[in-house]
């Protein structure tokens, strides 16, 4: 039987353990130049993220699961009720606050690690069963769940307070305000995927397929984020010399 504890154990092990570079960047090496590197790559992810939902929706026969994904896509693409705009647009504002231009963000040529990760999630949504694709794509937000973050004594990376040391104007930080709101609460983007996975993983075989999809997806996410974070740390160090 699939449980929240099993999901948290797998996600926590892959995302929080063994010296994650992203948390090293956030805690010890946060800088404007490093944040630029991170934002350029993350904007590519944010641009593609709702498209993977669409791939899974097309294969999903269950209306309540589809409703969740459509609602999530709407927040990402159209309007988050917290800030009255989509997450991609608010992320662009964060990048502009860092000193980037809209054109540079939108036209950014991503790192190979990001390209490979983008292609993995696109393929997962198209070729895996809907439940496995849901785990691989929608399960990505489980690592922002306040409960699993507390288990590892870390702050969720989507919290606005993580980025406040950069000294940016409040308008530039609205992305993180909205992201934190979306990932907090009983029906949040970090909680609902857990409920849906548990509801539809009805057999031992389903459970194993879900856990395998989560494991594969988080290994990709961890590799991509480590590569980007190492580049972000180096960018800040070059400026500091």
Beta strands, then each sheet from edge to edge (+ up, - down):
end
